[in-house]
């Protein structure tokens, strides 16, 4: 949407309360836990608190964190490692300057 209506919507959006919602799922996509955070909190700052809350609720000593590169900052990766959690991180593979054999 463009024009005066969209500008008014953007102006009013700043006045509306905002929240960040974090959804934790299992491998099949089944919802395990939902947490809400302040709207000004970056998604990368909500990952570890959700894992810790879920582990405490279920009395787990470890979970396998599987996340894409867009959700894991360097600080998140270090925090996950510091907590001793198992993890698999999807990262972009740089261009390979040679042909790989099968």
C-alpha positions in Angstrom: 0.0 0.0 0.0 1.3 3.4 -0.9 0.0 7.0 -0.4 -1.5 8.8 2.5 -3.3 5.8 4.0 0.0 3.8 4.2 1.8 6.7 5.8 -1.0 7.1 8.4 -0.8 3.3 9.1 3.0 3.5 9.6 2.6 6.5 12.0 -0.1 4.7 14.0 1.9 1.5 14.1 4.5 3.2 16.2 1.8 3.9 18.8 0.5 0.4 19.0 2.0 -2.1 21.6 4.3 -4.6 19.9 5.6 -8.0 21.0 8.0 -10.6 19.8 6.6 -14.1 19.9 8.9 -17.1 19.9 7.4 -20.5 18.9 9.3 -23.7 19.9 8.4 -26.8 17.8 9.6 -30.3 17.6 11.1 -31.9 14.4 7.6 -32.5 13.0 6.5 -28.9 13.6 4.4 -29.7 16.6 4.1 -26.8 19.0 6.0 -27.3 22.3 6.0 -23.9 23.8 5.1 -20.3 23.0 6.8 -17.3 24.7 6.2 -13.6 24.3 8.8 -10.9 24.7 8.9 -7.1 24.5 8.6 -5.9 20.9 11.9 -4.1 21.0 13.8 -7.3 21.8 15.6 -8.8 18.8 14.7 -12.3 17.9 18.3 -13.4 18.3 18.1 -12.4 22.0 15.0 -14.6 22.7 16.3 -17.9 21.5 18.3 -19.1 24.5 15.8 -17.9 27.1 13.1 -20.0 25.4 15.3 -23.1 25.4 16.2 -22.7 29.0 12.6 -22.2 30.0 11.5 -25.3 28.1 14.3 -27.4 29.6 13.4 -26.2 33.1 9.7 -26.9 32.5 10.4 -30.4 31.2 13.3 -31.1 33.5 15.6 -31.8 30.6 19.4 -31.7 30.8 19.9 -31.2 27.0 18.0 -30.3 23.8 19.2 -30.4 20.2 19.1 -26.9 18.8 18.6 -26.9 15.1 18.5 -23.4 13.5 19.3 -21.6 10.3 22.0 -19.1 9.9 19.6 -16.1 10.0 18.5 -16.9 13.5 21.9 -17.5 15.1 24.2 -14.6 15.7 27.8 -15.2 16.8 26.7 -14.3 20.3 23.9 -16.8 20.2 26.2 -19.6 19.0 28.7 -18.8 21.8 25.8 -18.7 24.4 24.5 -22.1 23.1 28.0 -23.6 23.4 28.5 -22.1 26.9 25.2 -23.7 28.0 26.6 -27.0 26.8 23.6 -27.6 24.5 23.9 -29.8 21.4 23.3 -27.9 18.2 23.2 -28.1 14.4 23.4 -24.7 12.6 22.6 -24.3 9.0 25.1 -22.0 7.4 25.6 -20.8 3.8 28.3 -22.7 2.0 30.6 -20.3 0.2 31.2 -20.8 -3.5 33.6 -23.7 -4.1 36.2 -22.7 -6.7 36.5 -26.3 -7.9 34.3 -29.2 -8.9 33.4 -31.7 -6.2 33.3 -35.4 -7.1 30.4 -37.6 -6.1 
